[in-house]
Amino acid sequence: MNVLTAPIKSDTWTKATWEEFIQATENPDYDKAKFYYYQNQLRIEMSPIGNDHAHDHSTILGGIHLYLATHDLNVAIKDNCSYRKADKQEAQPDISCYVGNNADVIPSGTSIISLDEFPPPDLVIEIANTSLADDQGKKRLLYEELGVKEYWIVNVKDFTVTAFRVHGQGSYRIHISQVLEGLQLSLFEEALKMGRETSHTQAAKWLLSQFS
């Protein structure tokens, strides 16, 4: 299939050259899509995000802000930011963070962050609904190769946060964040459940009581 003339199936890795990938990202038909490129394949995610994905995205993002407000950490948070290593890889995680000395490394006015010029984010987070299998598989390999330090997968179906510490292009499970020092991920799992059963307000109040 020629990806430049035929519709691209969403949520599927499709063989493509880098030039075809770039042209797909510039196609107005996909202006609301998320893009990934890895091992000479592109992936476009266009499936409806839906209430659960949007709700849990807000819970995690708000929870990180609350944690930072109660801890002495210098962090820059990016929401749906694109990271590109020219001719090789691209990723657009739901949430990403630069921490410590890296927090101020990306200048204002930057659009797509070039990983040929800047370091990768220290933390990337994918909010997984229909994309869960891929978030656990190929995207995990992609983020290992990009050199992020930590990767979280938030499963909206069962309120779990599966986190990995990345080291030497490999990764291993963790339950306490090493990038957001000391953050117990089980607290976010409880907040996800609470946010669905009650409201973001109650989940935020509970998290704040745990962090303070």
N, C-alpha and C positions, 0 to 999 in steps of 0.2 A: 504494500500500500504506500502510495506517495502521500506523506503527511501534509504536503502543501496543497493538495487538490481534493483530498477526501476528508470527511469529518473525522476527528480524532476521538476514539472511545475514551471516556473519562474513567478514572480509577484503574487504569491499565498501563503497564509499561510498554511503550511502543518504540521499535527500533527507529532511530533517526540520527542524522548527522547534527553537529553543533549548529550549522547554518540553518537547518530545518527547524531546530529547536528555537533559535532566536526569532525566526520568522513566525513561528507559532505564538510566541509570547507577544508579538506585535500585531497579531490578528485580532480585530475588534470583536470577533465572535467569541473570544475567550477573555474578554476584558475583566471578568469577575472570577477568573479561575486562579487556582494556585498551581505553580509549576515546579517540577523537579527534573533534574537531568543527572543520570548516573550510568556508567558503563555503556555509553552510546545508546541510551534509551531515554525517552522523555515520558513524563507522567503528568497528566492534567487532572486536577480534582475539581469537578464542577457539580458534584451531587449536592442537593439541598442540605445546608448545614443543619437546619431544624432547631427546635426549642432546646432539646437536651444538650446539644453541642454548644449552643450559644450560652446557655445558662451555666454550664460547667466551666466554659472558657472564662466567664466573668468571675466565677468563684475563685478559680486559681489565680487569675490576674489580681483580683482584689486582695486575696490572701497574701500574695507576695508583697504588695504595697503595705499591708498591715505589719508584716514581719519586718520590713525595712524601717517602718516608723518606730519600731520598738527595739531595734538593734543597730549598732554602729557599723553599718556596711555601706560602702559606696557602690551603687549599682545603677546601671542604665538599662531600662526595660524597653524592648522593641516588640511591637504587636504586628504580626503578619509582615515581617521584613524579609526581603530577598537577599540571599548571599550567593555570590557567583565567583567561581574559579574558571576563568575564560578557557573555552574549548574542552572543558573536562566535566565540571559539576555545577549544579545549582540546586538550592533548597530554599523553601519558604515555610519555616516552622510557624506554628500558631503563635508561640511566644518565645522570645529569646532574651538573654541577659548578658551584658558585659559587667564584670565584677572587679572591684579593687582598682589596680592601676590601669585596667582596660576600660573602666567606666566612661572615660572622657575621650577615648581614642577615635571615635567616629565623628567627624566634623558636621556641624549643621549644614543642611542643604544637600547632603548625600542621599541619592535615591537607592539604587541597587548597590549593596556593599561589596566591593571587589576584594576577594580573599587573596588576590595577588598583591594587594596594596595594604590591607588591614588584617589583623588577626581574626580568627573565627570567634563567635560568641562563646562565652564560658559555659552557658547553659542553654539548651534548646528543649522546648516542650511541644508535644503534639497532643491535641485533644482528639481522641480516636472514637469514631462511631463506625461508619462503614469501612474506614481505612485501617482498622486495627491490625489485621494480619500483615499489611505492608509496613505499618509503623513499627511492628515488632521485628520485621525481617529486613527488607532491602534498605529502608530508610535508616535503620540502626547501623547498617554497614556504611551507608553514605556519611552519616554523622561521625562515625569512627574515623573514616578517611579524611574528613574535613578538619578533624583535630579539635572538636569541642571537648570540654572537660566532663560534662555531665548531660545526660539525656533522660527526660521523663516522658512516659506515655500515660495519659489519663484516659481510662476506659469509661466512657459515659454509661455503659450498660450495667456495670457492677460497682461503680464508684471506687475503683482501685487506681493507685498511682504506682506504676512500675518504673523504678529509676535505675539507671546504670552509671557507673563511674567509668569513663573512657581513659584508657592508658595504653600507649604503644599500639594503636590501631586495633585494640581489643577492648572488651568491656565486661564489667561484672556487676552483679546486683548490689544495691545499697538500700538502706531503709532510713538513713539520716543523710541529708544533703551535706556534701563537703564544699560545695561552691557557695551556697547560702548557709554559712557555717552553723551547724547544730539544729537545723530545721528538721523536725521529725515529720516524715511524710504521712504517717498515720493520722496526724492532725488534719491534713488536707482531705484525707479520705473521709473522716468524720464530718468535716465541713461540707463536702460534696453531698453526703446523705442529708444533712440538716438543711442545706439550701434547697433541696428538692422537696423535703417534707414540710418545711415551714417557709422561710424566705431568705433572701440574701442578707437582710438586716440581722436576723437571728444568727445566721452562720458567722457573720462578721463580728458581732458582739461576742460570740463564743470564742472565735479565734483570738480576738484581742485579749480576752481574759487568760487564754493559754500562753500568749506571747509576753504579757506584761509581768 
